[in-house]
Amino acid sequence: MAAKRKFDSEALQYTYDRFIAGDPEQEKFYEQALFDTEVASLLYDLRTKAGLSQRALAKKVGTTASVICRLEDADYEGHSLAMLRRIAAALGKRVEIRFLPAVKPKRAKPRKVA
């Protein structure tokens, strides 16, 4: 079972608890959507910080502006490692992949000192 998400917003917390939490299929869909959104946002931020339009980045990468547009769309699920590496290289960056625990370890309870 996935760890319960905590939100700063009461409305977001209520919505998550009501419609997602406890339903493995919805939790999986939510996590995938969150991942896709993070990748799209990272690509957009890298491109705009470099001062490039989608068309200019596409030219540097050797693809079309529509491909860059698709990659920056949070609903796009087809990110390939090869394309991410090409974009990173065009922007003077590198891709780093890390494998993290799926569930955060529970914090140890503080010991009471007598």
Backbone as JSON Lines, residues from 0, in Angstrom:
{"i":0,"aa":"M","n":[0.84,-1.18,0.0],"ca":[0.0,0.0,0.0],"c":[0.88,1.24,0.0]}
{"i":1,"aa":"A","n":[0.54,2.23,-0.78],"ca":[1.32,3.46,-0.9],"c":[1.18,4.31,0.36]}
{"i":2,"aa":"A","n":[2.21,5.1,0.61],"ca":[2.16,6.0,1.75],"c":[1.11,7.07,1.49]}
{"i":3,"aa":"K","n":[0.44,7.49,2.54],"ca":[-0.6,8.5,2.38],"c":[0.04,9.84,2.05]}
{"i":4,"aa":"R","n":[-0.49,10.51,1.05],"ca":[-0.01,11.82,0.64],"c":[-0.52,12.87,1.6]}
{"i":5,"aa":"K","n":[0.31,13.87,1.82],"ca":[-0.06,15.0,2.67],"c":[0.03,16.27,1.84]}
{"i":6,"aa":"F","n":[-1.0,17.07,1.89],"ca":[-1.07,18.32,1.15],"c":[-1.2,19.49,2.12]}
{"i":7,"aa":"D","n":[-0.65,20.64,1.74],"ca":[-0.79,21.84,2.55],"c":[-2.21,22.4,2.45]}
{"i":8,"aa":"S","n":[-2.84,22.18,1.33],"ca":[-4.19,22.68,1.09],"c":[-5.22,21.68,1.61]}
{"i":9,"aa":"E","n":[-6.15,22.16,2.43],"ca":[-7.2,21.27,2.94],"c":[-8.07,20.76,1.8]}
{"i":10,"aa":"A","n":[-8.32,21.61,0.8],"ca":[-9.16,21.2,-0.33],"c":[-8.49,20.08,-1.13]}
{"i":11,"aa":"L","n":[-7.17,20.22,-1.37],"ca":[-6.46,19.16,-2.08],"c":[-6.43,17.88,-1.27]}
{"i":12,"aa":"Q","n":[-6.22,18.01,0.04],"ca":[-6.18,16.84,0.91],"c":[-7.53,16.12,0.88]}
{"i":13,"aa":"Y","n":[-8.61,16.87,1.0],"ca":[-9.94,16.28,0.97],"c":[-10.18,15.56,-0.36]}
{"i":14,"aa":"T","n":[-9.84,16.23,-1.46],"ca":[-10.06,15.65,-2.79],"c":[-9.27,14.37,-2.96]}
{"i":15,"aa":"Y","n":[-7.99,14.4,-2.56],"ca":[-7.15,13.2,-2.67],"c":[-7.74,12.07,-1.81]}
{"i":16,"aa":"D","n":[-8.04,12.38,-0.56],"ca":[-8.57,11.35,0.35],"c":[-9.89,10.78,-0.15]}
{"i":17,"aa":"R","n":[-10.73,11.62,-0.71],"ca":[-12.07,11.21,-1.15],"c":[-12.05,10.4,-2.43]}
{"i":18,"aa":"F","n":[-11.19,10.79,-3.39],"ca":[-11.27,10.19,-4.72],"c":[-10.09,9.3,-5.12]}
{"i":19,"aa":"I","n":[-8.98,9.37,-4.39],"ca":[-7.79,8.63,-4.81],"c":[-7.3,7.65,-3.76]}
{"i":20,"aa":"A","n":[-7.08,8.14,-2.55],"ca":[-6.5,7.32,-1.48],"c":[-7.29,6.04,-1.25]}
{"i":21,"aa":"G","n":[-6.57,4.94,-1.12],"ca":[-7.19,3.66,-0.84],"c":[-7.61,2.88,-2.07]}
{"i":22,"aa":"D","n":[-7.58,3.52,-3.24],"ca":[-7.93,2.84,-4.49],"c":[-6.63,2.64,-5.27]}
{"i":23,"aa":"P","n":[-6.09,1.43,-5.28],"ca":[-4.79,1.19,-5.92],"c":[-4.73,1.65,-7.38]}
{"i":24,"aa":"E","n":[-5.81,1.49,-8.12],"ca":[-5.81,1.91,-9.52],"c":[-5.73,3.43,-9.63]}
{"i":25,"aa":"Q","n":[-6.49,4.13,-8.81],"ca":[-6.46,5.6,-8.82],"c":[-5.11,6.13,-8.32]}
{"i":26,"aa":"E","n":[-4.55,5.47,-7.31],"ca":[-3.24,5.89,-6.8],"c":[-2.17,5.72,-7.88]}
{"i":27,"aa":"K","n":[-2.22,4.62,-8.62],"ca":[-1.26,4.39,-9.69],"c":[-1.41,5.45,-10.79]}
{"i":28,"aa":"F","n":[-2.65,5.74,-11.17],"ca":[-2.92,6.76,-12.17],"c":[-2.42,8.13,-11.7]}
{"i":29,"aa":"Y","n":[-2.67,8.46,-10.44],"ca":[-2.24,9.73,-9.87],"c":[-0.72,9.85,-9.9]}
{"i":30,"aa":"E","n":[-0.01,8.82,-9.48],"ca":[1.45,8.84,-9.45],"c":[2.03,8.98,-10.85]}
{"i":31,"aa":"Q","n":[1.43,8.3,-11.83],"ca":[1.9,8.42,-13.21],"c":[1.66,9.83,-13.73]}
{"i":32,"aa":"A","n":[0.5,10.39,-13.44],"ca":[0.19,11.75,-13.88],"c":[1.14,12.75,-13.23]}
{"i":33,"aa":"L","n":[1.46,12.54,-11.98],"ca":[2.39,13.41,-11.27],"c":[3.78,13.34,-11.91]}
{"i":34,"aa":"F","n":[4.23,12.13,-12.23],"ca":[5.52,11.95,-12.9],"c":[5.55,12.65,-14.25]}
{"i":35,"aa":"D","n":[4.52,12.42,-15.06],"ca":[4.45,13.04,-16.39],"c":[4.47,14.56,-16.29]}
{"i":36,"aa":"T","n":[3.76,15.1,-15.31],"ca":[3.72,16.55,-15.1],"c":[5.09,17.08,-14.7]}
{"i":37,"aa":"E","n":[5.8,16.35,-13.84],"ca":[7.13,16.78,-13.4],"c":[8.11,16.8,-14.56]}
{"i":38,"aa":"V","n":[8.08,15.78,-15.41],"ca":[8.99,15.72,-16.56],"c":[8.69,16.87,-17.51]}
{"i":39,"aa":"A","n":[7.41,17.09,-17.81],"ca":[7.02,18.18,-18.72],"c":[7.47,19.53,-18.16]}
{"i":40,"aa":"S","n":[7.27,19.73,-16.88],"ca":[7.64,20.99,-16.24],"c":[9.16,21.2,-16.25]}
{"i":41,"aa":"L","n":[9.91,20.15,-15.99],"ca":[11.38,20.25,-16.04],"c":[11.86,20.64,-17.43]}
{"i":42,"aa":"L","n":[11.3,20.0,-18.45],"ca":[11.7,20.31,-19.82],"c":[11.36,21.76,-20.18]}
{"i":43,"aa":"Y","n":[10.18,22.2,-19.82],"ca":[9.77,23.58,-20.08],"c":[10.71,24.56,-19.38]}
{"i":44,"aa":"D","n":[10.98,24.3,-18.09],"ca":[11.86,25.19,-17.33],"c":[13.27,25.26,-17.93]}
{"i":45,"aa":"L","n":[13.82,24.11,-18.31],"ca":[15.16,24.09,-18.92],"c":[15.18,24.91,-20.2]}
{"i":46,"aa":"R","n":[14.17,24.7,-21.04],"ca":[14.12,25.41,-22.32],"c":[13.97,26.92,-22.12]}
{"i":47,"aa":"T","n":[13.06,27.33,-21.26],"ca":[12.83,28.77,-21.09],"c":[14.01,29.44,-20.39]}
{"i":48,"aa":"K","n":[14.66,28.75,-19.45],"ca":[15.85,29.33,-18.81],"c":[16.99,29.5,-19.8]}
{"i":49,"aa":"A","n":[17.01,28.64,-20.83],"ca":[18.02,28.75,-21.88],"c":[17.64,29.84,-22.89]}
{"i":50,"aa":"G","n":[16.44,30.41,-22.73],"ca":[15.99,31.47,-23.63],"c":[15.64,30.98,-25.02]}
{"i":51,"aa":"L","n":[15.21,29.73,-25.12],"ca":[14.9,29.14,-26.42],"c":[13.4,28.95,-26.62]}
{"i":52,"aa":"S","n":[12.96,29.14,-27.84],"ca":[11.6,28.78,-28.21],"c":[11.57,27.27,-28.44]}
{"i":53,"aa":"Q","n":[10.37,26.72,-28.55],"ca":[10.27,25.3,-28.86],"c":[10.91,25.0,-30.21]}
{"i":54,"aa":"R","n":[10.72,25.9,-31.16],"ca":[11.29,25.72,-32.5],"c":[12.83,25.75,-32.44]}
{"i":55,"aa":"A","n":[13.39,26.69,-31.67],"ca":[14.85,26.8,-31.57],"c":[15.45,25.56,-30.9]}
{"i":56,"aa":"L","n":[14.81,25.08,-29.84],"ca":[15.3,23.87,-29.18],"c":[15.19,22.68,-30.12]}
{"i":57,"aa":"A","n":[14.09,22.58,-30.82],"ca":[13.91,21.47,-31.77],"c":[15.03,21.44,-32.8]}
{"i":58,"aa":"K","n":[15.4,22.61,-33.28],"ca":[16.48,22.68,-34.28],"c":[17.8,22.19,-33.69]}
{"i":59,"aa":"K","n":[18.08,22.58,-32.44],"ca":[19.32,22.13,-31.77],"c":[19.32,20.63,-31.54]}
{"i":60,"aa":"V","n":[18.13,20.08,-31.27],"ca":[18.01,18.65,-30.96],"c":[17.93,17.81,-32.23]}
{"i":61,"aa":"G","n":[17.48,18.43,-33.32],"ca":[17.32,17.68,-34.56],"c":[15.95,17.04,-34.67]}
{"i":62,"aa":"T","n":[14.95,17.76,-34.2],"ca":[13.58,17.25,-34.28],"c":[12.67,18.41,-34.67]}
{"i":63,"aa":"T","n":[11.39,18.25,-34.45],"ca":[10.44,19.31,-34.81],"c":[9.89,19.98,-33.56]}
{"i":64,"aa":"A","n":[9.36,21.19,-33.74],"ca":[8.76,21.92,-32.62],"c":[7.57,21.16,-32.04]}
{"i":65,"aa":"S","n":[6.86,20.43,-32.87],"ca":[5.71,19.68,-32.36],"c":[6.14,18.58,-31.38]}
{"i":66,"aa":"V","n":[7.32,18.01,-31.61],"ca":[7.84,17.0,-30.68],"c":[8.15,17.65,-29.33]}
{"i":67,"aa":"I","n":[8.79,18.82,-29.36],"ca":[9.1,19.53,-28.12],"c":[7.81,19.92,-27.41]}
{"i":68,"aa":"C","n":[6.85,20.4,-28.17],"ca":[5.55,20.77,-27.6],"c":[4.91,19.57,-26.9]}
{"i":69,"aa":"R","n":[4.94,18.41,-27.54],"ca":[4.37,17.2,-26.97],"c":[5.09,16.81,-25.68]}
{"i":70,"aa":"L","n":[6.42,16.92,-25.68],"ca":[7.19,16.55,-24.5],"c":[6.91,17.47,-23.32]}
{"i":71,"aa":"E","n":[6.54,18.71,-23.6],"ca":[6.23,19.68,-22.54],"c":[4.77,19.62,-22.11]}
{"i":72,"aa":"D","n":[4.0,18.72,-22.71],"ca":[2.6,18.55,-22.36],"c":[2.5,17.55,-21.2]}
{"i":73,"aa":"A","n":[1.86,17.97,-20.11],"ca":[1.75,17.11,-18.93],"c":[0.97,15.83,-19.2]}
{"i":74,"aa":"D","n":[0.16,15.8,-20.26],"ca":[-0.61,14.6,-20.59],"c":[0.17,13.6,-21.44]}
{"i":75,"aa":"Y","n":[1.38,13.97,-21.88],"ca":[2.17,13.1,-22.73],"c":[2.86,12.03,-21.89]}
{"i":76,"aa":"E","n":[2.78,10.78,-22.32],"ca":[3.35,9.67,-21.55],"c":[4.48,8.96,-22.28]}
{"i":77,"aa":"G","n":[4.93,9.49,-23.42],"ca":[5.9,8.77,-24.23],"c":[7.32,9.27,-24.13]}
{"i":78,"aa":"H","n":[7.74,9.77,-22.98],"ca":[9.1,10.27,-22.84],"c":[10.1,9.12,-23.01]}
{"i":79,"aa":"S","n":[11.05,9.3,-23.91],"ca":[12.07,8.28,-24.07],"c":[13.39,8.81,-23.5]}
{"i":80,"aa":"L","n":[14.15,7.92,-22.94],"ca":[15.44,8.3,-22.37],"c":[16.35,8.87,-23.45]}
{"i":81,"aa":"A","n":[16.3,8.31,-24.65],"ca":[17.15,8.8,-25.74],"c":[16.82,10.26,-26.07]}
{"i":82,"aa":"M","n":[15.54,10.59,-26.14],"ca":[15.16,11.97,-26.45],"c":[15.51,12.91,-25.3]}
{"i":83,"aa":"L","n":[15.31,12.46,-24.07],"ca":[15.68,13.3,-22.93],"c":[17.19,13.58,-22.94]}
{"i":84,"aa":"R","n":[17.99,12.58,-23.31],"ca":[19.45,12.78,-23.41],"c":[19.79,13.77,-24.52]}
{"i":85,"aa":"R","n":[19.11,13.69,-25.64],"ca":[19.37,14.63,-26.75],"c":[19.04,16.06,-26.32]}
{"i":86,"aa":"I","n":[17.93,16.23,-25.64],"ca":[17.54,17.57,-25.18],"c":[18.55,18.07,-24.15]}
{"i":87,"aa":"A","n":[18.93,17.22,-23.23],"ca":[19.9,17.61,-22.21],"c":[21.22,18.04,-22.86]}
{"i":88,"aa":"A","n":[21.7,17.26,-23.81],"ca":[22.95,17.59,-24.49],"c":[22.84,18.93,-25.22]}
{"i":89,"aa":"A","n":[21.72,19.18,-25.86],"ca":[21.52,20.44,-26.59],"c":[21.52,21.64,-25.65]}
{"i":90,"aa":"L","n":[21.17,21.41,-24.38],"ca":[21.12,22.48,-23.39],"c":[22.34,22.49,-22.46]}
{"i":91,"aa":"G","n":[23.33,21.65,-22.79],"ca":[24.54,21.59,-21.95],"c":[24.29,20.95,-20.61]}
{"i":92,"aa":"K","n":[23.37,20.01,-20.57],"ca":[23.02,19.3,-19.33],"c":[23.21,17.81,-19.53]}
{"i":93,"aa":"R","n":[23.01,17.06,-18.48],"ca":[23.01,15.61,-18.58],"c":[21.82,15.07,-17.8]}
{"i":94,"aa":"V","n":[21.38,13.9,-18.17],"ca":[20.26,13.26,-17.49],"c":[20.81,12.4,-16.37]}
{"i":95,"aa":"E","n":[20.19,12.49,-15.22],"ca":[20.57,11.65,-14.09],"c":[19.35,10.87,-13.65]}
{"i":96,"aa":"I","n":[19.51,9.57,-13.51],"ca":[18.4,8.71,-13.08],"c":[18.76,8.12,-11.73]}
{"i":97,"aa":"R","n":[17.79,8.19,-10.82],"ca":[17.99,7.61,-9.49],"c":[16.85,6.67,-9.18]}
{"i":98,"aa":"F","n":[17.14,5.62,-8.47],"ca":[16.11,4.71,-7.99],"c":[15.98,4.94,-6.49]}
{"i":99,"aa":"L","n":[14.77,5.31,-6.08],"ca":[14.49,5.62,-4.68],"c":[13.5,4.62,-4.12]}
{"i":100,"aa":"P","n":[13.48,4.47,-2.81],"ca":[12.48,3.56,-2.23],"c":[11.07,4.01,-2.63]}
{"i":101,"aa":"A","n":[10.22,3.05,-2.93],"ca":[8.84,3.37,-3.31],"c":[8.07,3.96,-2.14]}
{"i":102,"aa":"V","n":[8.41,3.54,-0.95],"ca":[7.76,4.03,0.26],"c":[8.82,4.63,1.17]}
{"i":103,"aa":"K","n":[8.55,5.82,1.65],"ca":[9.51,6.45,2.56],"c":[9.55,5.66,3.87]}
{"i":104,"aa":"P","n":[10.76,5.43,4.41],"ca":[10.84,4.7,5.67],"c":[10.21,5.52,6.8]}
{"i":105,"aa":"K","n":[9.61,4.82,7.71],"ca":[9.0,5.5,8.86],"c":[10.09,6.03,9.77]}
{"i":106,"aa":"R","n":[9.83,7.2,10.33],"ca":[10.79,7.77,11.27],"c":[10.75,7.02,12.58]}
{"i":107,"aa":"A","n":[11.92,6.85,13.15],"ca":[11.98,6.19,14.45],"c":[11.39,7.12,15.5]}
{"i":108,"aa":"K","n":[10.65,6.54,16.41],"ca":[10.05,7.34,17.49],"c":[11.15,7.76,18.44]}
{"i":109,"aa":"P","n":[11.13,9.02,18.89],"ca":[12.15,9.46,19.83],"c":[12.04,8.68,21.14]}
{"i":110,"aa":"R","n":[13.2,8.35,21.67],"ca":[13.22,7.62,22.95],"c":[13.03,8.58,24.1]}
{"i":111,"aa":"K","n":[12.29,8.13,25.09],"ca":[12.11,8.96,26.29],"c":[13.29,8.72,27.21]}
{"i":112,"aa":"V","n":[13.82,9.84,27.66],"ca":[14.96,9.77,28.58],"c":[14.42,9.81,29.99]}
{"i":113,"aa":"A","n":[14.88,8.85,30.79],"ca":[14.39,8.78,32.17],"c":[15.16,9.68,33.09]}
